[in-house]
Amino acid sequence: MNPHRVEVVWFDTHGTTGWLDRLMTEPLECRSVGFLIHMSPRSVVLAAMFADGHSAPYGHTITIPRGCVKSVRRLADRGGRRKRRRRRN
């Protein structure tokens, strides 16, 4: 399995304790980037880390309820290795 990297824009709830001088009436818009490991009508699951061939391949996952998701955008795959900068003497 080779999951794709995606960016998910989603709305999160928020709450406070104590007294407020103004109300926050809108949910917080969040952006999460990671490996898409599951998407269903109920949820989107991302992993921050992926180790192909490992017995536990997913690390640092987040499950976002689909009703909170504004958009899912696939990110461009990086091909090859990054070029190293040559050090100047």
Secondary structure by P-SEA (a helix, b strand, c coil): cbbbbbcccbbbbbbccccccccccccbbbbbbcccccccccbbbbbccccccccccccbbbbbccccccccccccccccccbbbbbcc
